[in-house]
Amino acid sequence: MGLRLRGWWERGGRLRRGVLATIVAAAVVVPLSGAGQARATPAPAPPRLPALTAANLAEHYAADRAAARAAARMAQTHGDGERAANLYALASPQRQLLAFDGRGDGRAVEVLGELATADRIAVLVPGADTTVDTFDPSEGTDNPAKSLAGAARSLYAEARRQAPRARVAVVAWLGYDTPGTVSTEALTTGRADDGAVELRSFINSLRHVTAPDARFALLCHSYGSAVCGRAADELPAATARGRGAAAVDRAVTDIAFFGSPGTGAESADALGTEARVWAGRGGDDWIEHVPHAGPDLLGTHLGLGPDPLSGDFGARRFAAGDGGHSDYLRPGSESLRNLARIARGESSAVGHG
């Protein structure tokens, strides 16, 4: 979500339903100025690269870092120093960028760990207002895990703390155009449908990179829940239990929804996946008060379906502590510990909410 709006919500604690209803109505009836408009700073088109394989993984990383540097230089020439600084940070030599596009609000995919040899790969799917300009933590923040890159670093560190010898990789996946927090698009599945196509394509692109027995977990925050929900039925999935599980290459074994406004599906079964489905919500998360489904308003259907934490939905609940909407991957938090266990496939160790 937007940093200014996020700060106001989090300082105020849990929002009253009446205030949120006013914001929702304003988003539908009188869209905010600039909502849904991509940044105008120009950037070059992404490089054309050969199909991804384990052998050319380093080549892809280098090419996407170079693309980020080229976009940073163009932003600087255009007079957008803030964008330039953000992109130069993404282009740092130590970063493993698997995809980059600096046009508009931008897209970026970063890998932590050794993707080609990992047994478990966690893909973080972000929610509204995530762009290349908010990808990294803001300077001086008290919680770097509010950002996608910061959240990925926190998750990777916790997974390695829990199991130092485990071969784990974490992917920060900004692979779709996220909606604005206060916009009609954040209350419908349009952006999620497009994002689901991109997420499926990304997972499939890893077939020639990762080991055949690698297992994936999708960790889906806020509006990212709808992206994962729309993608779930066409992703390779097998539970870690049944006899046939080992026969499915690169299966998605776990999908976790947290801070979720809904998944776009009526129930866990309706997701159409054999993966374990998890849901958690922090005790001070304002998302609890967002309408999950509702009547048409000026021709727009509000809501992304039932609350994944409801008993009727059928997800496994994990303990998420007392944090707010941006605190799920905060270092030291209960939610981080449980999400790292889910990422590692250690379902029996997950604390239940």
C-alpha positions, 0 to 999 in steps of 0.5 A: 500500500502507499507509504503515506496511507500505510503510516496513517492506518498503522498509527491509528491501529484497527480501523473502524468499519465506518471509516473504511466503508467511506474509503471503499465508497470513495475508491469506487465512486470518486477514484483518487487523482493519479490512482492506477496511473503508471510512473511516466519516467521512461525506461528501455525495454527489457533485454531479449534473453535465451530461455532460462536454464541452470547453465545460463542463470548467471547470464540472466542475473548479469543481463537484468542488473545491466538493464536496471543500470540502463534504466537508472541512467535514463531516469537520471537523464530525465531528472527523476533522481528518486527512481534512478537511486532505486534502480541503481540499488537494484543493479548492485553487483551482489543482487540476483535479478531474474527479471527486470522491466523499468517501464511504468511502475516496473517489475523485478524478480530477485532471488536469494540463495542458490535457485538451481540446487534448492530443495525448497523454493519460496515465492513471495507474491506481493500486494497493492502499491508494490513497484520498483520504487518500493521494492527495497526498504525505505531509508531509516525504516524500523521494519525493512520487511514492509518492502518486498525485498526486505521481506524476502531477506527476512524470510531467507534469514529465518529459514536458514536460522531454522535449518542451517543446512537446508537448501532453500531459496527465496524469490521476491516476485514483482511479476505483475502490475499491482493495483493501488491500495485505494482503487477499484482495482484493489477490490476486483480480480482484474489485476489478479487475473493478469498476475496469475498468468504471469505467475504460472509462466514464471513457475513454468520458466523454472522447469529447466533451472531447478532440480526435478524434486524441488518443491515450491511454496507460494507466500501471498500477501494482501492482494497477492492472495488473489493472484495466487488464488487465480493461478492455483488450479494450473500450477503443478501441485502435489501434497508432500504426503500421497504416494504420487507426490514424488512423481510430480516435478517441481510441485507447489506443495503449500500456498499461504495467504496472509493479510488477505482480502480474499482469494477470488475463490469461494473455498480452499477446495475451489482453488483447484489445487492439491497443495496445502492451503494456509491462512493467517492474519495478525491481530492488528491488521486492518484488512479484517475490516475490508469487505470480502464480498458485497453487492454491486455498486454502480456496476462494480462488484466489491470484494475478492470472495470469502475470508480465507480465515473463515471456517467455511473456507477450509484453509489451515490456520497458522498463528500470525501474532498481533502485528499489523498489515505490514508486519508478517515478515518482521524479524523475530515475529511469530508470523515469520517463524511460521511462514518460514516453516511453511516455506520449508515444508515443515507443516507439522512444526507450524503453530496454529492460530 
